[in-house]
Amino acid sequence: AAGTRRSVLLVGPDGRRTSLHDPRDTPGERLPRELYAGVRARHAHVSITGYCRDVYDDLDGMPVSTDLHDWDGVNDHHRAFAYRSDLVFMSAAALESPERVMRDILRRGRAELVVCTRGAEGCLVLPRGGALRAFPATPLPGPVVDSNGAGDAFVSGFLYGRLRGTALEECVRLGSLAGAHACTVPGTHEAPITEAALLRAASAA
C-alpha cells in the first residue's frame, strides 16, 4: 500500500558500501498466508521485513533461520526474529559486545546456534550449551571490488553445508568461501558463486 521498497547502495573504490534504504512500511501489513502456509520445505529462511513477522505461526515446526544483519542488539523490531528462529545470523558491525548479544539470543529465544560475522576478522559461532568459537576469514580469491551481498553469500554457503549434513567447521568454511567470492565481483546478481565453483574452492582450500 505504501509503494515499493527501494534501496540505493553506494560503493567506494575500496569496495566498502553505504546503504540507503526506504522501507515504505505499512503498519499491520503481513505476507498473505496463501503464499506460504502449507508449503513443505526442509528449511525456511525468514527475512526481517516487518510483513514476515507473523509467518512463524504457520511454519509448523519447520527449521527456521534468519539474518539480523547489522542489528545493534537493542532495536525491538529484530527481537521477534532473533528469539523465534532456530539458527540466527548477524553482523558485528553495530555491536559493542557481540558475545553478550549472542548469549542473550540463546537465553531468551529458541536458537540452537548463533553466528556473528565480522568481515575481514572472520566470524564467531556460539552453539547452545557450548563455548564461543572464533573462525578466521577466508583469504579473498582476488582484490575487493564490492562488499555488497557478502553477508547473504555467507549465509547461503553456511546453510548449503548445513542442509547437506556437514560439520559446523565445514559450514563455516563454505559460508566464508561464498562471502569471499562476493567481495571480488561487482553487484549482487552479476556473478554469484555457483554450487560447482563453491565445491571446487572448498576442495582446493
N, C-alpha and C positions, 0 to 999 in steps of 0.2 A: 504493500500500500504506500510506503514511503519512497518507493523508487528503487532502482538497482544499486546495490552496494558497489563502491568503487575504491580502487587503490592505485596510488602512484608511487613507484619505487625509484628513488634516485640513487645511482651507483657512482661512486667516486673512482678515480684512477687506480686506487689500491684495492678495489673490489668491495669496499665496505658500502653499506646501504643506509638510506634514510627512508622510512616507510611513512607515507601519508595515507590514512585510511578514513573513509567516510562510511560509517556503518549503516546509516539511514534506518535505524531500528524502529519498528512499530511496536509499542507496548502490547504485550499479550500475544504477539504473533507466534505461531508454532508450526512446525512441519506437519502437513496433513498426514494423518495416521495411515491412510491407504497407500502411501508411498513406501512404507517400510514395515508396518505391522504384519506379522505372519511370515516375513521373509526368513528363511533358514540360512544361516551362514556359520562358518567356523569361528568367525571373529567379527566384531564391529568396531570401527574407529570413529569416535564421535567428535565432531568439530565443536569448538567452544562458542559458536554463534548462539545468540540468545534463543532463537527459534528451535534449537536442538535440545534445549534444557529438559524437555519432557519426554524425550524418546526412551530414556532408561526404563520407564514403567512398562514399555511394550517389548523389551528385548528378551524377556523370559529366560533369564539365566545365561544368556549368551555371553562369552568372554568379551569384555569391552576395554578399549584403551582410549586415551585422549591425550592431546598435546596442549599444555597450558601456555606454551610459547614463553614470552618474557614476563610472566606474572611476577608481581612484586611481593607475593606472599600475603598480601593484605586485602586487595580488591575482592569484594564479596562475589562478584559475578563469576569468578573462576571456581569458587568453592563447591558448587553443586557438581561440577565435572570432576574436580580433584577427589572428592570424597565418595563418588559413586562409580568410579572406574577401577578395574582390576589391575591395569597397568597404566602408569602415569608418566608422561614425558614432560620435560620442562627445560627452560634455558636458565642459566645462572646470570644472564645479562643484567637483570634488575634486582638481584638478590644480594643482601648483605651477608646472610648466612645460609647458603644452600642446604647444608646438613640439617639445620634446625627446621627449615620448611619441609624438607623431605620426611623427616621423622614425624612432623605434625600431620602430614598427609596420611602416613601409616597409622598413626594413633587415632585420628578422627574418622578415617574412611575405611574402605574395604580393600584397598590396593594390596597386592602381594609383592609389588615391585615398583620402585620409583627410579627413574633415570633422569639425570640432570646434565645436559650438555654444556660444555664450557669453551666452545670454539677451538682455538689452537691448543688449549690446555687439555683437550680430551673430554672425558665425561666422568661423572660419579654415578654409582649404582648402589642402591640400598634395598635389599630384599627384606620382607617381613621376618623378624626374628634373627636377622643376620647382621653382619658387620658392613660398614660403609667401605666400598672399594673404589679406587681411582684407576681409570684406564687412560693411557696416553692417546693423543690424537694420531691418526694415520698420516704418514707423510703424503703431501699432495703429489699427484702424478704430473703436475705442471704448474705454471705460475697462476696466482689468483687472478681471476677475471671478474667474478661476480658471486657474492656470497648468498644471493637470493636462492631460496629453496634448499639450502644446505641442511637445515633442521628437519624439514619434511623428508628429504632424502635419507637422512639418518634414521628417522622413524620407520620409513619404508623398508630399509635394509634390515633393521633390527627385527621388525615384525615378520619379514620374509624368513629369517632364520628361526624365529620362534615357532612359526607355523609349520616349519619342517622338522621341529623337534630337536634342534641343535642346542648345544650347551650355551650357557649365558655368555661365556667368553667369545664364542663364535658369533652370537647375535650382535654383540658389541662390535666385533671386527667387521661384520657385514654392514652394519649401520655406519661405521666410521669410513669404510671404503666408499660407500654411496655418497656420504656427505662430502668427502674429499673431492670426489669427482664433480659434484655440483658446484664447487668453488672454482673450478677450472673451465667452466663453459658459460657463455652469456645467457641470461634469462633463465626461465624455469621449464620451458617446454621445447626448446630448440634441440637439445641433445641430452636427454636424461639417460642415465646409465641403464643398460638393458640387463636382463637376467644373465645372459651369456657373458657379458662383459664383467658383471659383478662376480660371477663364479670364476672367471679367468683371473681377475685381480685377487680373489681370495686364495686361489691355488698358488699364485706367484708370490704372495706376501710371505 
